Amino acid sequence: MSEQKHSALDIRQVIDLVRSAKDLIENREMAGHVKEKGRSDYVTQVDVAVQDYLKKELYSLAPDIQFLGEETGLQEISGDRCWILDPVDGTTNLIHDYRHSAISLGLCCRDEIVMGIIYDPYHEELFSAEKGKGSFLNGQPIHVSESETLSETIIAFGTYAYRRELADANFARFRRVFDQCQDIRRIGSAALELAYTACGRQGGFFEPYLNPWDYAAGLLLVREAGGRVSDFEGNLPSTKKGGSIVSTNGKIHGELLGLL
C-alpha cells in the first residue's frame, strides 16, 4: 500500500467523523445498560453503538481499510491497513458519569501507527497526530514535558484492574514511582493518560497490561509530540497483541523503566 494512498485520506474528515459520535457517548440512558465481560471489565450500549456507527462510517470513507475494534476483540488482520478503535476508553468511568472517557482511533499501516485521534467529548478536547507531522490538541501543536527527572513531574498509572491477583506487585511498583516523583495520578482511561503525556500535563504514564486499541492512537501522539513509548522491557509495543506500556517525555524514560 503506497504512501500516496495513505496521504489521500484526509485526517480532517476522520476527525469530523469521530466528533460526530459525541451524542452517542453522552447518552446516559444507553450508558445505564451494562454487561459484564469479566471482572472489572464492562461494556455498555454506548460502546456498541459508537463502534457500530464508526465502523460503518469508516468503511464508507475508506472501503479498503480493515477494522479492529475492542468489542470484536483481537483477530487476524490480512490487509496492509487497519483501523484500531476503542469506542469508549474508560467504560467504568462512563458508567459512573465520571466524565473522563474518550474515543481512541488509530490507523495502522504495515504494523506501524500512522494516524491517531483521541476525542474527549466532555471537555471538547481532540488530540490528533499523523506520522511525521507532529501532534495537536484542537488544531494547536503540542509537545511533551521538558522535565529532566521524575522528581520534577507527576506520573500517571493504570491498575490493570482485571487481574486483582497482581495487585500486590503492581502497587509495589506504584509506591516505588510515587517515592521518586512529585505525585501520581489515575484517570481510568489509558487513551487520555497517553494524550496528557503528549501535551505535557504529566511526565509519563504506565500500565502493566493494555490491548492495542487502548494505546494505538496514544502511542503515535506521544511519539509525534517528542516522547517515547515502550513496554516495561524497553521494547516497541505491538500493534497485534497486548502488553505492558510505558510512555514518557523521553528524558525520564530510563529512570521510570528502572523502577518498573
Secondary structure, DSSP 8 states (H G I E B T S, - for coil): --HHHHHTS-HHHHHHHHHTTHHHHT-HHHHT-EEEEETTEEEEHHHHHHHHHHHHHHHHH-TTSEEEEGGG-S----SSEEEEEEEEE-HHHHHTT-S--EEEEEEEETTEEEEEEEEETTTTEEEEEETTS-EEETTEEE------SGGGSEEEE---TT-GGGHHHHHHHHHHHHHHSSEEE--S-HHHHHHHHHTTSSSEEEEEEE-HHHHHHHHHHHHHTT-EEE-TTS----SSS-EEEEEE-STTHHHHHHH-
